[in-house]
Amino acid sequence: MTLLANIFVALTALLHVGFLVLEMFLWAGPTGRKVFRMSPEQAATTKVLAANQGLYNGFLAAGLFWSLLQADPVFAFQLKLFFLVCVIIAAIYGAWSVKPRILLIQGGPAILALVLTVLAS
């Protein structure tokens, strides 16, 4: 169960690395515009905001990777709980303020990782 939980924690972290790349580096290019259905003008106008958002996703990924590398199992568990809950809260807010699908894409893996982490403890 612990291995499965850690796989989903890692998947959640990798997704957030992907969000970082998309928001910080690909936002105004063809890939970013296609994913977020934006015109070149919209992408250019929001590029700085997206980069900031991408940086925050990078911090979430870093925290999740830290939780997987932490040698102290009690502290690792606490880190996992904290960062997974942060991801879930961000997904809930994104679903409410932007698009409901965000809850599934961003929140789904984190919710599953949180449930498995708690069950494995």
Residue, then its C-alpha position, 0 to 999 in steps of 0.5 A: m500500500t505504501l508503494l502505491a501511495n508513493i507512486f501517486v504522490a510522485l505522479t502528482a509531483l510530476l503533473h505539477v512539474g508539467f504544469l510549471v513547464l506549461e505555464m512558465f515556458l510554453w504559455a504563449g507558444p502554440t502548445g500553451r495557447k492550444v491547451f488553454r484555448m487562448s488567442p496570441e493576444q490573450a497569451a501575451t497579456t497573461k504570460v507573467l501571471a501564468a509564469n507566477q502560477g507555474l512557479y507555485n506549481g513548482f513549489l508544490a512539486a518540490g514539496l511532494f518530492w521532498s516528502l518522498l525523499q525524507a528519511d524520517p517516516v513521521f516527517a515524510f507523512q506530515l509533508k505528504l499530507f501538507f502538500l497533497v492538501c495544498v494541491i487539493i485546495a488549489a484544485i478545488y479553487g481552480a474548479w470553482s473559479v476557472k473550470p470544473r475539469i481542473l478538479l479531476i485533472q489536478g485534484g484527482p491524483a492528489i486525492l487518490a494519493l492522500v487516501l492511499t497515504v492515510l490508509a498506508s500509515 
